[in-house]
Amino acid sequence: MKEYKSFAKEYYLGVRENTQKFHKAKITCSKDAYEYIQQFYYDDIHVYESFFVLFCNMANNTIGWIKLSQGGIVGTLADTRLIAKHAIESLCISVFLAHNHPSDNKKPSEADITLTKKVKEALKLFDITVLDHIILTPENGYYSFADEGMM
């Protein structure tokens, strides 16, 4: 298992020389997920949408993450097949989906809702659970699909 963790760290950080340190954390609620995912955003949270996937093991400890896409001001592409590919390769048990809304509107769009359902169903085939989809905003906090009963 030690070899896998090293691989996951290197692969999902996009680092082959192991120059960055992977920060592990236990995710127990939407707030934990939000706070962990916030580290991936800088001033760009105000400018364009980006989509991230956080990979967890059976104990809900983070084992990896990936920036799946970076889009424009009003949207970004999140391909279900790519999410599934990376989730399977990570050997995760569960995932958290996350993206930002530069508009500061926390409310999920119909596309956000549809994508969440689609990814949830796709990953279910591989016994991988989508625990939550977090929408981050620059100033207005976050929206949790799980907290709102949408998972």
C-alpha positions as CSV (number, residue, x, y, z in Angstrom):
1,M,0.0,0.0,0.0
2,K,2.9,2.4,0.6
3,E,3.8,2.3,-3.0
4,Y,0.3,3.3,-4.0
5,K,0.1,6.3,-1.7
6,S,3.4,7.5,-3.1
7,F,2.0,7.1,-6.6
8,A,-1.3,8.8,-5.8
9,K,0.5,11.7,-4.2
10,E,2.8,12.1,-7.2
11,Y,0.1,11.5,-9.8
12,Y,-2.6,13.7,-8.5
13,L,-0.4,16.7,-7.7
14,G,1.1,16.5,-11.1
15,V,4.5,16.1,-9.5
16,R,7.0,13.5,-10.7
17,E,10.0,14.5,-8.6
18,N,8.0,14.6,-5.3
19,T,8.8,18.3,-4.8
20,Q,5.5,19.3,-3.3
21,K,4.2,17.9,-0.1
22,F,0.7,16.4,-0.2
23,H,-1.5,17.7,2.7
24,K,-3.6,14.8,4.1
25,A,-6.8,15.5,6.0
26,K,-9.8,13.7,7.4
27,I,-13.0,15.0,5.8
28,T,-16.0,14.5,8.2
29,C,-18.4,17.1,6.9
30,S,-19.1,19.7,4.2
31,K,-17.2,22.4,6.1
32,D,-14.1,20.2,6.2
33,A,-14.3,19.6,2.5
34,Y,-14.9,23.3,1.8
35,E,-11.9,24.3,3.9
36,Y,-9.6,21.7,2.3
37,I,-10.7,22.6,-1.3
38,Q,-10.3,26.3,-0.6
39,Q,-6.5,25.9,-0.7
40,F,-6.7,25.3,-4.4
41,Y,-8.1,28.7,-5.2
42,Y,-6.4,32.0,-5.1
43,D,-7.5,35.3,-6.6
44,D,-8.7,33.3,-9.6
45,I,-11.8,32.3,-7.6
46,H,-13.1,35.8,-8.6
47,V,-12.3,35.4,-12.3
48,Y,-13.1,31.9,-13.8
49,E,-14.7,28.6,-12.8
50,S,-12.5,25.7,-12.0
51,F,-13.5,22.1,-11.2
52,F,-11.7,19.9,-8.7
53,V,-12.2,16.3,-7.5
54,L,-11.0,15.2,-4.1
55,F,-10.3,11.5,-3.6
56,C,-10.7,9.8,-0.2
57,N,-10.1,6.4,1.3
58,M,-12.5,4.3,3.5
59,A,-11.7,6.4,6.6
60,N,-12.5,9.7,4.6
61,N,-8.9,10.7,4.6
62,T,-7.7,12.5,1.5
63,I,-5.5,10.4,-0.8
64,G,-5.4,12.8,-3.7
65,W,-7.0,15.5,-5.8
66,I,-7.1,16.8,-9.3
67,K,-7.9,20.0,-11.0
68,L,-10.1,18.6,-13.7
69,S,-10.8,21.8,-15.6
70,Q,-10.5,25.5,-15.7
71,G,-13.1,27.4,-17.7
72,G,-14.4,30.8,-18.4
73,I,-16.3,33.4,-16.3
74,V,-19.6,31.5,-16.4
75,G,-18.7,27.9,-16.7
76,T,-16.2,25.0,-16.9
77,L,-16.4,21.6,-18.4
78,A,-16.5,18.5,-16.1
79,D,-16.4,15.3,-18.1
80,T,-17.9,12.4,-16.3
81,R,-15.5,9.9,-18.0
82,L,-12.5,11.9,-16.8
83,I,-13.8,12.0,-13.3
84,A,-14.4,8.2,-13.4
85,K,-10.9,7.6,-14.9
86,H,-9.1,9.5,-12.1
87,A,-11.3,8.1,-9.4
88,I,-10.6,4.5,-10.5
89,E,-6.9,5.1,-10.9
90,S,-6.7,6.6,-7.4
91,L,-8.3,3.5,-5.9
92,C,-10.5,5.8,-3.8
93,I,-13.6,4.8,-2.0
94,S,-15.3,8.2,-2.2
95,V,-15.0,11.6,-3.9
96,F,-16.0,15.2,-3.3
97,L,-16.8,17.3,-6.3
98,A,-16.1,21.0,-6.2
99,H,-16.2,24.1,-8.3
100,N,-16.5,27.8,-7.8
101,H,-19.0,30.4,-8.9
102,P,-17.2,33.7,-9.5
103,S,-20.6,35.5,-9.5
104,D,-20.8,34.8,-5.7
105,N,-24.1,33.0,-6.3
106,K,-24.1,29.8,-4.2
107,K,-27.2,28.4,-5.9
108,P,-26.4,25.4,-8.1
109,S,-27.4,25.7,-11.8
110,E,-29.5,23.0,-13.5
111,A,-26.2,21.9,-15.2
112,D,-24.6,21.5,-11.8
113,I,-27.5,19.4,-10.5
114,T,-27.5,17.2,-13.7
115,L,-23.7,16.7,-13.6
116,T,-23.8,15.7,-9.9
117,K,-26.5,13.1,-10.6
118,K,-24.7,11.8,-13.7
119,V,-21.3,11.4,-11.9
120,K,-23.0,9.8,-8.9
121,E,-24.6,7.2,-11.1
122,A,-21.4,6.6,-13.1
123,L,-19.2,6.1,-10.0
124,K,-21.7,3.9,-8.3
125,L,-20.9,1.2,-11.0
126,F,-17.4,1.1,-9.5
127,D,-18.5,1.2,-5.8
128,I,-17.2,4.8,-5.5
129,T,-19.5,7.1,-3.6
130,V,-19.9,10.8,-4.4
131,L,-20.2,12.2,-0.8
132,D,-20.8,15.9,-1.8
133,H,-20.6,18.5,-4.4
134,I,-19.3,21.8,-3.0
135,I,-19.8,25.1,-4.7
136,L,-17.4,27.8,-3.5
137,T,-17.9,31.5,-3.8
138,P,-15.5,34.3,-3.5
139,E,-17.2,36.1,-0.6
140,N,-20.4,34.2,0.2
141,G,-19.1,30.9,1.6
142,Y,-20.2,27.7,0.0
143,Y,-23.1,25.5,-1.0
144,S,-23.2,21.8,-0.1
145,F,-25.4,19.4,-2.1
146,A,-25.2,16.9,0.9
147,D,-26.2,19.5,3.5
148,E,-29.2,20.5,1.3
149,G,-30.4,16.9,0.8
150,M,-29.5,16.8,-2.9
151,M,-27.2,13.8,-2.7
